[in-house]
Amino acid sequence: MKSFEEVLADIEQLKGMELSSLSGSAKKITVEKVDYKEKRIDLKVEGGGTDTRSFEEIGKIYEALKSGGFVHVESILNGSGSSRNRPETLLASLPYIDWGQYGGKKCLLYRNENTHALGTTHKLNSDEVEAIAAQMPIGTAINETSSPNYYSVTAPLKYKTNFNTEKYEWNRILFGAPGTGKSWELNKDKNELLSNGGQCERVTFHPDYTYSQFVGTYKPTTKENGDICYEFVPGPFMRTYVKALRSGRTDNPKPYLLIIEEINRARVASVFGDVFQLLDRTEEGTSQYEIQASEDIRKYLALELGGHPSDYPILKIPNNMFLWASMNSADQGVYPMDTAFKRRWDFEYINIDANQEKVECTVNLVKDNPETNVNWNRLRKAINAKLLDTCRVNEDKLLGPFFLSQKAIKADGDKHIIDEEAFRKAFKSKVIMYLFEDAARQYRTRLFKSDICKMYSSICDEFDKHGMAIFGDDFKSAYYDQQKD
């Protein structure tokens, strides 16, 4: 049986061909591009229109076809009209996929040989359909009046797949002071983990984030015809979980990663709910303890992975699913994590000066005044030194190398910041504001000069005139000059 990558390559061979729908009544379509970067297929529609179909959508149908039964596309996609007939047309135009009427519905069927020419379709007659139906399980509606249409599947779930990586932990939290590059580090590791395929989804927690958003819940949705219906809408956890399970059934499983930014900005015990129990991993990376799946989730898994809801009584994380997160315990508005939750994660501390060599650049703090030229990294470390010396703040309140954005500290070949005005603006709105409102809120008289420390605007005005002298007349000699480049 062909891999999905081979199917996409075959669809690419349809480019320029005018494809007719199975009924013959819908507008013809033409494949214009198979976009691997955007993971979609661009179509031209008869009459001048355009459309796009996602790889995920086509892949979902193909996974059902691989199970060996008739596949009713409308049931797989929970849609009708163009949302069903265009993906249906694309696949039926491949020489190894036939179609026929089964149970009064148009269904597709994967054949192990070519039965018609590329760009044409082949309809099975009623005798052929009956003969095939007698030899294999057929994906028909469980209850045509009120229940969803589940498709047949024979491949079992594999929680312990043959995917193997020893470099990264399955559950990990990166923590450190603001600006230490936690998100950058996660992104770098993500690119390495997914270098041979797989997928990542990223979510940011906030105080109002809930279990229903993270895992999923029933919500009202609007169909193409305008009708309102209720269906299970998965959250990022469940979407990643399903993709990992689907990939785990193949001979070449890929990693699926969920990145959670600012994990402690939400009440994690409430957001994770019973999923928290799944975070305990065995040596092989699967959940050590399973939990019971709700009826809603069972139905959703059956629609996504095939079979019947009764086939999915439990939830258990496979070893090709990774959960990585970032957090900064010093931020205002964060929630504490209990010990039981923390115990299920591998915590990795990002040092306050990690990768500081990447931000060695110079800038004139005062416009047109080269006497105020400083090295940004030395200035950052000098501020940290005074915070530790006079304010006694914790390390997680200090400034990391990437506290300012790459845009603000972008330098030329001589390591001089290109847009000095952008740097000065960012320093006032980010560094001074953070120190004034957060890190040194209780110690403003110790960090800033006493005659300007009461008002943020006064500190900014003084910075425009005298640069780092806002931290005291002796700041340069006592702190800045003591730092090493």
N, C-alpha and C positions, 0 to 999 in steps of 0.2 A: 504494500500500500504506500502511496506517495506521501512524502512529508508535506507539511503546510507550505514550506518554502518552495517546494517543487510545484505545488498548486499555484502559488503566486506567480511563478515563472511562466506557467502555462497560461494564466490569465493575461500576462503581459503579451503573449503571442496573439491575443485577440485584438490588439490595438489596430484601429482602423476598420475593423469589421462591424457591419451593422447587425445587431443582435435582436431577434424577435422574442417577445415574451411567450410563455408557454400557452397562454390563452389566445395569443394573436391579437388581442384587442388593445393592449397597453402600448404606449409609445415605444418605438425602437430606441435602443441605446447603443453607444459606441464607446469603447474604452479609449481614453485619451492618454492616461498616464497611470502607472503603478508607482506611487510615491513611497519609497521605503523609508525615507526620512520622517515624513509625517504619518506613515503607517495608514495610508488610505488609497483608494482607487478613484481616480477622477473620471467622471462619465460625461459624455455629451448626449443630451436627450433630444429626440426628434422634435423639430419645431423651434429649436434654438435655445432650449433650456440646458442647465447643467445640474449635476448631482455628484455627491461623493459617498462612498461606502467605506467604512473602516475595516482594517485588517481584523480587528477584534470580532466584528459582526460576521465576516466571512469565515473566520476561524471557528467561531461558535457552531456554525452550521456544519463545517467540515468535520469537527470533532464528533458531532452527532452521526454524520455519514460513516465515519470510521468504526462506529459501534456495530455496524452490520445490518441495520434495519432500514425500513422506509422512513424518511424524515419529512415531516410536515413543517416547512420553513416558517409559516405564520405562527406556529406554536413555539418554535425555538426562539423567535425574535419578539414574540408577544406583539405582533403588529400585522397590518394588512396594507393593501394598496401598494404604492411604490416602495414602501419600507420593506415589503416582502418580495414583490415580483422582480425587482432589479437584482438583489443578491441571488435570487432563485434563477434568474435568467443567466447571470454570469457563470454560475456553477453548472447549470444544465447545458451550457454551450461548450463545456469541456468534453472530449471524446469518451471519457470513461465514467461519465455520470448520466444516467437515464432518468426519465420521469414517467409517472403513470398515475392513474386515478385509483386510490385505495380508500375505501370507506367514504367515498364521495368527496375526497380531498386530493388536491394535487400534491404528490410527494416525490422527493428525489431518492435515488438509489445509486450507491457507489458500485461500479463493476470492476472486476480485476483485469479487464481487457478493454481495448477501444471498441466501441460499438457504432460510432458514427464519426463524421469528420469534425475537426475543430471549427467552431463557429456555427455549427448546426445543433439541433436538438433531436433526441430520439425518444418517442413515446412508446411505452410498453402497452401492448393490447391487454384486454381483460384476462385472457387465458395465461399470458406470461406473468401478469401480476399475481394471479391465484397460485400459479406453480411456484413462484418465488416465495409467496407468503406462507406456503405450506412447509417451507424448509428453514425458515429463520424467524426470530422474534420480531414482531412488527411494532413500531412506535406509533400507537394509536391513542386517541383520547381516552382517558380513564372514565370520564363522565362528560359527554358532549354538551350537556346543558349547563353545568355549573362549575366543573373542575377544570384546572389548567390541563393542557395537553403535554404530557411528559413523554420524552422519547426514550427508546430502549437503549440500554448500555450494558456491556458485558465486562468491561475492564474494571477490576477492583481498585479501590483507592490504595495508594501507597504512601504511608506516612514516612517510612524509612526508605528514601529513594537512594539511587546510586550517585547522587550529587555529593561532592565532597570538597570542603574547603577547611583547612586547618588554620588559616591565617586570622580569620575574623570570628568573633563570638556571635552567637545567634541573637542574644538580647544584650545590647550595650548602650550605655549612657555616657556621653562626653560632657564633662563639666569643667568650668574654669571661669575666670574673671571675664567681664565684657570685653570683646575685641581680641580674644586669644585665637580666634579662627576655628571655633567649634564646627560651624556649618560648613566652612571651607574644607575642613578635615573629613567630615562625613561625605561631602560631595566627591572628594578625591578617592576615598575608599569605595564609594558607590561605583565610580567609573571602573575601578579595578575589579570589583566583584562581578559586575555585569559585562565585563570585556568580551565574553563569549556568548552573550545573549541573556535574556531575562528582562525584568522590568522593575521600575521603582515608582512608588507613589509617595508624595510628601504632604504632610498635614501639619498645621500649626495649632497647638492647643491655646485656649483662652478661658477666662473665668466662666463663661456661659456654655462651654463645650460639654456635650452630654453623651451618654452611652448610645442613644438612638442615632446620633450623628456619627459616632465612631464605628459602631458595629452595624446598625441598620434598624429600620422600623417600617411599619406600614404607613404609607402616606397617600394622599390623593394625587393622582397624576392625570394629565390630559392626553387623550389619544389623538391621532392625526385628524380624526373626524370631529373632534371637539368634545367627545363624550368624556365625562369624569369617571375615573375608576380608582379603586384602592389597590395598591400592590406594594410588595416589599421593596424598599429602596435601600440598597446596601451602602454602608459607610466604607471608609478606606481600609479598615481592618478586614471586613468581609470580602471586599473586592480583591485584595491581595491574597487572602486565604484561598479563594476559589481559583485564582490563576495558578497559585502554587500547586494545588491539588490536581488541576487539569494537566499541568506540565509534568507532575510526578507520575502520571499514568504512561508517559512516553518512555522510549528507550534512552532518551537524551534529556533528562530534566534540567531545567534552568532555575537560577535563583530568583526569588521575588522578594523585594525589599520594601518595607514601610518605614519611612523616616518621619519621626515626630519632633518637630521643632518646639522648643519652650515647653517641655513636657510638664513641668511643675507650675505652669500658669493655670492649670485646671486641677480640679479635685480628682486625682487619678483613680482613687478607689471607686468613685462614682462612675467615672468614664469607662473604666475597664470592666466593672461589674464582675460577673462570674468568669469572664475571659481571663481575669487575673490568675485563675487556677491553672491555665494552660501555659503560663510562663515558665513553670518548672520544666527544665529540659533534661533529657537523658544524655548519656555520653554520645549517642548517635545524633542528637539534636531534635528529637521528637518530643512532644509533650509527655511528661512523666505521668500526668494525671489527665484523664479526659473529663469532659462535662457533658451533660445532656443537652441536646439541641432542642430549641423551642419548635413548636409546630410551624411557625412562620418561616424559620430558618430552614427547616427540613424541606419545605415546599420550594423555597428559593434554590437550595442546593440541587434538588431534583431537576428543576428547570435549567440550571446552569451546567450540571455535570451528567445529567441523564439518569434514568431509572425512576424509582418511585420515592416519595418522601420517607417511606419506611426503611429505605436503604441507608438513611443518614441519621441514625439515632443519637450519634455523639459528635462532638467537636474535638479535634486533636490537631495541634500544629505540626505540619510535616517539616522535615529537616532541610528543605529548600526554601523555607520562609524565614526571613530575617526581620527583626525589629530593632532599629537604631534610633537614638534620641539625643537631644542636646538640652542642657539646662544651666541656669545660673542662679544659684541659691541666694545671691545678694540682691537681686532685683526686687523692687517694690512690687507688691501685688502678687507674690508667688505663694503657693500653698505647700505645707510640709508633706513629706512622704513618710508613711509608716515603715517600720523596720521590715515587716513581712514583704512589702512591695519591693523595697530596695534590695532585699536578699536575692530576688529573682533576676537581677540585672548585674552585668559586669560594668563597673564604673571605671572610666578612664579619665584621669586628670590631665588637662592641657595646661602646661606651665605658663606662667605669666609672661615669659620672654621667648616662648616657642616661636621659631621662624622669624625672629626679629630682624635677621639679616635682609629680609625681603622689604623692609620699610626704612632702610638707611637712605635718607634724602634730606636736603637742606631747603630753607625758605627764609625770606625776610618777614619777620613777624609784623613789622611796621612798614607800610607802603613807602617805597623809594628811600629806605634807610638801611643800607647794607650793614650798619653797625649792630642791627638787631637780627642778623642772620644766625640761624640755629639749625642743628640737626634734629629732625623730628623725633627720632628714636631716643636720642639722649634727653631731649626735653620731656618725653613721656616717662622715662625712667627717673628723671629728677623729680617730677611731680609725684610719682609713686613713692620715692624715697621720703619726701616731705610728709606725705600722707601717713606713712608708717612711723616716721620719727615724731611728728607733732600731734597727729590726730589719732594714732593708735588704731587705725581701721584694720579690718580683716583683709587677707590677701584677695578675697573674691570681690572686693570693692575697688581694686586697682585698675589701671588702664592697660589693656592688652595692645600688642603691636597693630592690630587691625581695628582699633576703636574707630578710626576714621576710615571712610570708604576708599577704595582704590582710586576712584575718580578724584578725590580731594588730594591724594598724595602721589598722583601720577607724576613721574620725574623723567627728565631727558637723559641723554647719554652721560652727562656730567653729574647725575644724581641730584639735580636741582628741580624742585617742583615746578611744573610747567605753568599751572594756573594758580598763582599765589593768592589772588583775591578769593578764589574758591576755597583754598585752604583756610584763609583767615576767617571767612564766613563760617566754615564748618567747625573751626576751633571754638568760635564763640557760641554757636548754636548747639554744639554737641559736647565738647570737652568742658567748657566753663559751665554750661547749663547742668551737666551731670554732676560736676563737683559741687556746684552751688545748691542744687535741689536734692541730691542723693548722697554721694560718697562723703562729703564734708558738711552736710546739712547742720550738724550739731557743733561743728568746729570751724565755722567760717572765719572767725577772728584769728584762728591759728594758721589757716592755710593762706588766706589773702591778707593784703595790707589792711591795717585796722581802719584807715580813713575811707575805704571804699567797700568794705566787706558786707555792709548791710543791704546793698541793692545790686541786683544782677546787672542793671543798666550801667551803673557806675563802674563796675568791674570791666564791662565790655568797652566803655569809653576809654578807660585807662589802658586797656590792652591795645586799642588803636593808636595810642600815643606812645606807649613805652614797652609794649610787648610783654615779655615774661616778668617784668618788674611788678606785675600785679600780685605775684607771690611773695613780694618782699624785696627790699633793696639788697639784701645779702643772698638772695636765692641763687644768683648765678655762681657766686664764689662758693657758697656752702653746699649746693646741691648739683647744679648743672655741670660745673667744671669737674666734679668728682666722678661723673659717669664715664664709662669707657664706651667708645664707639663699637 
